[in-house]
Amino acid sequence: MAKVGNSAPREKNPTFVTQPLNLHLTFKYKTMEPKRIFRSKNDRVLGGVCGGLGNYFNIDPVLIRVLWAVSFFAAGMGLLGYFIAWIIIPEEPGT
C-alpha cells in the first residue's frame, strides 16, 4: 500500500515561537437614552408642536405644518389634534 502525503516527521522551526493569544477586548456600549418628543422653543409658529415633531422625526417642520393644514381643511380634525398635542407634548427643557 502506498503512503499518501509527506510521511517525514515535521521539523520544529526555532524561529517560530507559539505564545498564548492575549486579546484585551473592551467593549464600550454607549447607553442610549430613549428619544423623547418635546415642543420646540426655537422653531415655533404657534405652540412649537410642528417644530418638535420635525426635530423628533428629523424632517423639516414646514412639511408637518402643511400636513396639519391639509388635515384641518380635509377632515376638520387638524386643529383639535394640534391643541391636544399642544397640551400633551411637554415643552423642550433648557434654554
LINQUILIN-V274319 format. One record per residue. N is the residue number from 1. RES is the residue in one letter. PHI is phi in whole degrees, -180 to 180 (999 if undefined). Layout:
((N;RES;PHI) (N;RES;PHI))
This chain:
((1;M;999) (2;A;-87) (3;K;-85) (4;V;-101) (5;G;85) (6;N;-87) (7;S;-95) (8;A;-73) (9;P;-65) (10;R;-73) (11;E;-94) (12;K;-81) (13;N;-88) (14;P;-70) (15;T;-84) (16;F;-97) (17;V;-115) (18;T;-88) (19;Q;-124) (20;P;-65) (21;L;-83) (22;N;-101) (23;L;-109) (24;H;-103) (25;L;-95) (26;T;-121) (27;F;-105) (28;K;-107) (29;Y;-96) (30;K;-82) (31;T;-72) (32;M;-93) (33;E;-79) (34;P;-63) (35;K;-72) (36;R;-114) (37;I;-103) (38;F;-135) (39;R;-77) (40;S;-75) (41;K;-90) (42;N;-91) (43;D;-109) (44;R;-131) (45;V;-111) (46;L;-115) (47;G;-120) (48;G;87) (49;V;-68) (50;C;-67) (51;G;-65) (52;G;-67) (53;L;-66) (54;G;-64) (55;N;-66) (56;Y;-65) (57;F;-91) (58;N;58) (59;I;-132) (60;D;-69) (61;P;-63) (62;V;-62) (63;L;-63) (64;I;-69) (65;R;-63) (66;V;-65) (67;L;-64) (68;W;-63) (69;A;-65) (70;V;-63) (71;S;-63) (72;F;-67) (73;F;-79) (74;A;-81) (75;A;-113) (76;G;80) (77;M;-100) (78;G;-63) (79;L;-68) (80;L;-63) (81;G;-63) (82;Y;-66) (83;F;-68) (84;I;-65) (85;A;-64) (86;W;-62) (87;I;-77) (88;I;-79) (89;I;-78) (90;P;-74) (91;E;-76) (92;E;-60) (93;P;-76) (94;G;87) (95;T;-90))
